[in-house]
Amino acid sequence: MDILTAIQGNPVLLAVGIGCLCCVMALVLGFGLQIIGVGIELFSSVFEVIFGLFGAGPVPGCGCIVVGGGCALILLLAYLLVSAVASCETNPTNFCTLIGR
């Protein structure tokens, strides 16, 4: 028996079928949106904690000190790398062979 011929002949059955389909879709969407919302809330709370610590968290200005220290560390590492590469001609080391000089 074909389901379309059964539905075409009875409009009440068609209305009940559409109503059940809408209820099932509402349940699926409701649970799906809750799961997506929990994931987004978890993601945003991690960023909130990070920016709270680096912004004006426990000690105001702590974030500026951490960022400044990070920039100073990067500059120090860059200086050491450049000076090591520059000294490869006078004092060859294993680092020089690693980078191909």
PLY file of the C-alpha trace (Angstrom):
ply
format ascii 1.0
element vertex 101
property float x
property float y
property float z
element edge 100
property int vertex1
property int vertex2
end_header
0.00 0.00 0.00
1.42 3.34 -1.03
1.62 5.89 1.79
0.90 8.85 -0.54
-2.39 7.40 -1.71
-3.45 6.80 1.90
-2.60 10.38 2.87
-4.27 11.91 -0.20
-7.54 10.20 0.57
-7.76 11.31 4.21
-7.04 14.99 5.12
-7.28 14.24 8.86
-4.47 11.71 8.54
-2.44 14.30 6.63
-2.95 16.91 9.37
-2.01 14.43 12.13
1.11 13.38 10.18
2.22 16.99 9.68
1.57 17.73 13.37
3.66 14.75 14.48
6.43 15.74 12.10
6.41 19.29 13.50
6.61 17.98 17.08
9.53 15.72 16.26
11.35 18.54 14.46
10.73 20.89 17.40
12.21 18.36 19.82
15.25 17.79 17.62
15.80 21.53 17.15
15.32 22.20 20.86
17.89 19.65 21.97
20.25 20.56 19.13
20.16 24.26 19.96
20.77 23.52 23.64
23.83 21.44 22.78
25.16 24.15 20.47
24.46 26.78 23.13
26.42 24.85 25.76
29.36 24.54 23.37
29.34 28.25 22.57
29.00 29.14 26.26
31.98 26.93 27.15
34.06 28.49 24.38
33.16 32.03 25.43
33.79 31.35 29.13
37.33 30.18 28.31
37.95 33.46 26.47
36.38 35.39 29.34
38.80 33.81 31.83
41.80 34.46 29.57
40.90 38.09 28.92
40.00 38.56 32.59
43.49 37.49 33.62
45.29 39.50 30.99
42.99 42.53 31.05
42.47 43.75 34.54
42.11 40.51 36.42
43.28 39.95 39.95
45.80 42.80 39.86
45.08 45.78 37.60
47.86 46.18 35.07
48.99 42.55 35.38
48.08 41.94 31.75
50.29 44.78 30.58
53.22 43.33 32.50
52.64 39.86 31.03
52.32 41.17 27.47
55.37 43.40 27.89
57.37 40.47 29.25
56.25 38.30 26.34
57.33 40.96 23.83
60.68 41.33 25.60
61.19 37.56 25.51
60.44 37.44 21.78
62.86 40.31 21.14
65.56 38.58 23.22
65.12 35.31 21.32
65.25 37.15 17.98
68.46 38.95 19.04
70.07 35.69 20.14
69.10 34.00 16.87
70.49 36.84 14.75
73.73 37.00 16.74
74.15 33.21 16.49
73.69 33.30 12.72
76.08 36.27 12.41
78.81 34.43 14.32
78.62 31.32 12.13
81.50 32.51 9.89
83.93 33.10 12.75
82.82 30.37 15.14
80.98 27.47 13.42
78.79 25.42 15.77
76.24 22.64 15.44
73.55 25.32 15.15
75.26 26.63 12.02
75.17 23.19 10.42
71.53 22.86 11.43
70.52 25.98 9.52
72.88 25.23 6.65
75.67 27.77 7.10
0 1
1 2
2 3
3 4
4 5
5 6
6 7
7 8
8 9
9 10
10 11
11 12
12 13
13 14
14 15
15 16
16 17
17 18
18 19
19 20
20 21
21 22
22 23
23 24
24 25
25 26
26 27
27 28
28 29
29 30
30 31
31 32
32 33
33 34
34 35
35 36
36 37
37 38
38 39
39 40
40 41
41 42
42 43
43 44
44 45
45 46
46 47
47 48
48 49
49 50
50 51
51 52
52 53
53 54
54 55
55 56
56 57
57 58
58 59
59 60
60 61
61 62
62 63
63 64
64 65
65 66
66 67
67 68
68 69
69 70
70 71
71 72
72 73
73 74
74 75
75 76
76 77
77 78
78 79
79 80
80 81
81 82
82 83
83 84
84 85
85 86
86 87
87 88
88 89
89 90
90 91
91 92
92 93
93 94
94 95
95 96
96 97
97 98
98 99
99 100
